[in-house]
Amino acid sequence: MKRYVYDKRCILVNEIEAGEFDSFPTRSTLVVPPSLRSGEYAKFNGIEWLVITELPEVSEPIPAQIGMDQAKLALYDEGLIDAVELAIDALPVGQKKRVKIEWNTRTTVRRNRGLVSKVLKAAGLSETDIDNLFVLANTL
């Protein structure tokens, strides 16, 4: 069963496969979003998806640093944790080992680290998505 995950602005960010008894992110729905063209975004209004062409602004400041636990919880809540772990596994061997050490032992994540953007972009996120993820994580 597919679930469609949206961020706190209600913008579609991911789709995940979920079994009947799996837990699923709070911000998700079974309602199928419309097909989108370049420059279009799907916004969930609680009942259906609307197609918009401009993203709402992030009104909160983007934190420079968050806790690793906050980062992982935000990724989980947004249905992105598996995609990030796959992106890490797809890195070249030397880089993958270093990133896995950081992923498993660091207590903080800095927004301005190039590796953060590289891994999250490989998982399908844009710079705006990453900023929004840091804002969300900062609330957890």
N, C-alpha and C positions, 0 to 999 in steps of 0.2 A: 504494500500500500504506500503510495507516494504522499509525502507531506511537503507543503510549500512554506518555506521559512521566510519571515520578513523581519526587518529591523524595527527600532523604536519609532521610526518615521512611517512605518507600515509599508516600506519598499521591499519588494521581493529580492532576496539575497541568495537563496539556494533552494534546491529541492533534494529531499532525502528519501531513501527507501526505509520504511519502518514496518516491522512485523506487527501482528495483531497485539502482542503483549509487550512490545518495546515501549520504553518511555520516549517522549518526544519533546522538542523545545516548546517553551511556553508560547512564543510568538510564531505559531505555525497553524496551518489550516489544511483541510482536505480539498478545499475549493480550488479547482484547476485555473491557473492564470491564463490570460490570452497570449497568443504568439506575439512577440515583439520584434519591431524592426530597429535598426540602428538609431540610437538617440531616444528611444522610448523606454519607459520604465513602468512596471506594474505596481500600483499602490492598492493595498487592501483596506477597504472601508468597514470591515467587520461582517460584511455580507457577500460582497463581490469584489473583483479586481477591477480597477480603473486604469486606463492607459494615460500616462502623463509624459510630458516631454522635458520638464524641468524638475530637478530634484529639490526638495525643501532644504533650506539651509540648516546646518548644524548650529544650534543656538548656544551650546555649551562649549567652554574652552576645551581644547584637546590636551589631555594630560601628557606631559613629557615622559612619564614613567608610571607603570602600574605593577602590581604584584603578579608573579607568575600564576598564582592560584586564580586571581581575577581574570587574567588572560585566558586561561584554560576553561574557566567556567563560562566566560562570554562566548568563546568558540563553541562550547557545548550547547549553550542556550540558543545560539544562532544556527545550530546544525552544521557547523564547519569543522569540528574537531577531527573527523576522519579525513577530510580533504587536506587539512594541514599536515596530518601525520603521513599521508601518502606523498605530499609535496616534499616533506623532509626525506622520506625514503628514496625519492627520485633524484636527490642531490648526488653529485659526484662523491665517490667513497671518502676521500679525506675531509671534504666539507661536511658530509653527512655525519661523520663521527663527531666532529666538533659541535655541530648543531644539536645532535642528540644529547651530548654532555650538557650543553646549555639548557635544552628543553627539560632535562631530568633533574638538574641541580640548581639552576639559577633561582633566585627568589624574586627578581624583578625583571621587567622587560622595558627597554627604552624605545620610544617611538622613532627616534632619529637613527637607529641602527639600520644600516643598509640591508642586513640579513633579514630583518623583520619584514621589510617591504618585499624582498626577493621571495621569501617563502610564502608569504600571504598572497602575493600576486600569482605565484605558481598554483596556489589553491583557488584562484579565480576571483580574488578581490581587487578592487581598484584602490587608489590612494584615498579617495573619499570613504570607501567602505572601511578601510583600515582606521582612518580617523574616527569614524563612527563606532567601530569596535572598541577603540581605546576609551571613548566617552562612556559607552555602555559598561565596559569592564570596571571603570572607575566608580561605578555606582554599586558594584557587587561587594 
